Amino acid sequence: MLIVGLTGSIGTGKSTVAARFRSHGIAVCDADAEVHKLYEGAAVPAIEAAFPGTTHAGKVDRQKLAQALIAKPENFARLEAIVHPLVLAAERAFLNAEAASGAMIAVLEVPLLLETRGEARVDVVVVVSAPAQKQRERVLQRHNMTREKLDQLLARQMADADKRARADFIVDTGGTLAETDAQVDNIVESLRGRTGTVFAKAWA
């Protein structure tokens, strides 16, 4: 099974690209979605212990947690130490299930794939990219997003140019949806029939 790592900075259009992969019958494990699940379940006790007052009624209050991280950016490392092992476990379960079902390709959508040296855990890296101004416009339209919060998030992410330099494939979402879809279609076509080696080494 070939493992594709799908990554890119915030607001570049990863969800759109992931949806196109799914339209080809390729399963995608969304790390952000896994984090959302953890914030309503397994990670809640540890996060409350590390960041008192940031959970309520058995769920993480994302706004309060964001405020705690903005106040002390060094807290990101503490949060990641709690969440990352749980996300990795979810990804492992996903990949093993896909392999057992006979899937030839599976996608891990991981925003910080390259920042966490996750390229060692995938066979192919696909970077989603967009012009900086369009990226900022997209993100600032989100609920509860501020320029300060966006700047902090971008500061933790590798520069787009550096990500593009480390990609096996690049999807530029600065154009139309049809143009984005066509790029993904071409990538899928080029991946058909390729054999991966990482699953047996890192995930099985």
C-alpha positions in Angstrom: 0.0 0.0 0.0 1.2 3.5 -0.9 0.9 6.1 1.8 0.5 9.7 0.7 1.2 12.5 3.1 -1.1 15.5 2.3 0.1 18.7 3.9 0.2 22.5 3.5 -0.2 25.6 5.6 -3.4 26.8 7.1 -5.9 28.2 4.5 -4.2 26.6 1.4 -7.1 24.3 0.6 -6.1 20.9 2.0 -9.7 19.9 2.7 -10.6 20.6 -1.0 -7.8 18.5 -2.2 -8.6 15.7 0.3 -12.2 15.7 -1.0 -10.9 15.2 -4.5 -8.8 12.2 -3.4 -11.9 10.7 -1.8 -13.8 11.2 -5.0 -11.3 8.7 -6.5 -12.2 6.1 -3.8 -9.1 6.8 -1.8 -9.5 7.0 1.9 -8.2 10.0 3.8 -7.4 10.2 7.5 -7.7 13.9 8.6 -5.4 14.6 11.6 -7.4 17.7 12.5 -10.6 15.7 12.5 -8.9 13.2 14.8 -7.9 16.1 17.1 -11.5 17.3 17.3 -12.5 13.8 18.4 -9.8 13.7 21.0 -11.0 17.1 22.3 -14.3 15.5 23.0 -13.0 12.3 24.5 -9.6 10.6 25.2 -7.5 13.8 25.5 -9.8 15.8 27.8 -8.5 14.7 31.2 -4.8 15.2 30.3 -5.5 18.6 28.7 -7.5 19.7 31.8 -4.6 18.6 34.0 -2.1 20.5 31.9 -4.3 23.5 31.3 -6.7 23.9 34.1 -10.0 25.5 33.2 -9.8 24.8 29.5 -12.4 22.1 29.5 -16.1 22.1 30.2 -18.7 19.3 30.4 -16.2 16.7 29.3 -15.0 18.6 26.2 -12.1 20.9 25.5 -13.2 24.6 25.2 -11.2 25.4 22.1 -11.5 29.1 22.7 -10.1 28.9 26.2 -7.3 26.6 25.1 -6.4 29.0 22.3 -6.2 31.8 24.8 -3.9 29.7 27.0 -1.6 29.0 24.1 -1.5 32.7 22.9 -0.6 33.7 26.5 2.3 31.3 26.6 3.3 29.9 23.2 5.7 27.5 24.9 2.6 25.6 25.9 2.2 24.3 22.4 4.9 21.7 23.1 3.0 20.5 26.2 -0.2 20.2 24.2 1.5 18.4 21.3 3.1 15.9 23.8 -0.5 15.0 24.8 -2.2 15.0 21.5 0.4 13.7 19.0 0.8 10.1 20.3 -3.0 9.8 20.3 -3.3 11.0 16.7 -0.5 8.7 15.6 -2.4 5.8 17.2 -5.5 6.8 15.2 -3.5 7.0 12.0 -2.0 3.6 12.6 -5.4 2.1 13.1 -6.7 3.8 9.9 -3.7 2.5 7.8 -3.9 -1.0 9.1 -7.7 -1.1 8.3 -7.0 0.2 4.8 -4.3 -2.3 4.2 -6.5 -5.1 5.5 -9.3 -4.0 3.1 -6.8 -4.3 0.2 -6.5 -0.6 -0.5 -3.6 0.3 -2.8 -3.4 4.0 -1.7 -4.2 5.7 1.5 -3.8 9.4 2.5 -2.8 11.0 5.7 -3.8 14.6 5.8 -1.4 16.2 8.3 -1.0 20.0 8.5 2.4 19.8 10.3 3.7 16.8 8.5 7.0 18.4 7.5 7.4 20.4 10.7 7.3 17.1 12.7 9.5 15.2 10.2 6.5 13.1 9.3 7.8 12.6 5.7 9.6 9.5 7.1 6.2 8.0 7.7 4.8 8.3 4.2 5.9 7.3 0.7 4.9 10.4 -1.1 4.5 14.1 0.0 1.8 16.2 -1.6 2.0 19.9 -0.6 -1.1 22.1 -1.1 -0.1 25.7 -1.8 -1.8 29.0 -2.4 -0.8 32.7 -2.9 -0.1 34.3 0.5 -2.8 37.0 0.2 -5.4 34.5 -0.8 -4.4 32.2 2.0 -4.8 35.0 4.6 -8.2 36.1 3.2 -9.5 32.5 3.5 -8.3 32.1 7.1 -9.5 35.4 8.3 -13.0 34.6 7.2 -13.1 31.7 9.7 -15.1 32.0 12.9 -13.1 33.3 15.9 -10.0 33.9 13.8 -8.0 37.0 14.4 -4.9 38.4 12.7 -2.9 37.8 15.9 -4.0 34.2 16.1 -3.3 33.7 12.4 0.2 35.2 12.7 0.9 32.9 15.6 -0.2 29.8 13.6 1.8 30.8 10.6 4.9 31.3 12.8 4.7 27.7 13.8 4.5 26.5 10.2 7.2 26.0 7.7 7.4 28.6 5.0 5.4 27.7 1.9 8.4 27.9 -0.3 10.3 25.4 1.9 7.3 23.0 1.8 7.1 23.2 -1.9 10.9 22.4 -2.1 10.3 19.2 -0.1 7.2 18.1 -2.0 7.0 15.2 -4.4 3.9 16.8 -5.9 2.4 20.3 -5.5 -1.2 21.3 -5.8 -1.6 25.1 -6.3 -5.1 26.1 -5.2 -4.8 29.7 -6.3 -6.9 29.1 -9.4 -10.4 27.7 -10.0 -11.8 24.6 -8.3 -11.7 22.8 -11.7 -8.0 23.6 -12.0 -7.3 22.3 -8.5 -9.3 19.1 -9.2 -7.4 18.5 -12.4 -4.1 18.7 -10.6 -5.2 16.1 -8.1 -6.5 13.9 -10.8 -3.1 14.0 -12.5 -1.4 13.1 -9.2 -3.7 10.1 -8.6 -3.1 8.9 -12.1 0.7 9.0 -11.6 0.4 7.2 -8.3 -1.7 4.3 -9.6 0.4 1.1 -9.7 3.2 2.5 -7.5 4.3 0.3 -4.6 4.9 1.8 -1.1 7.6 0.6 1.3 6.8 2.7 4.4 3.7 0.9 5.7 5.7 -2.3 6.4 8.5 -0.4 8.1 6.6 2.2 10.1 3.0 1.2 10.6 2.2 -2.5 10.3 
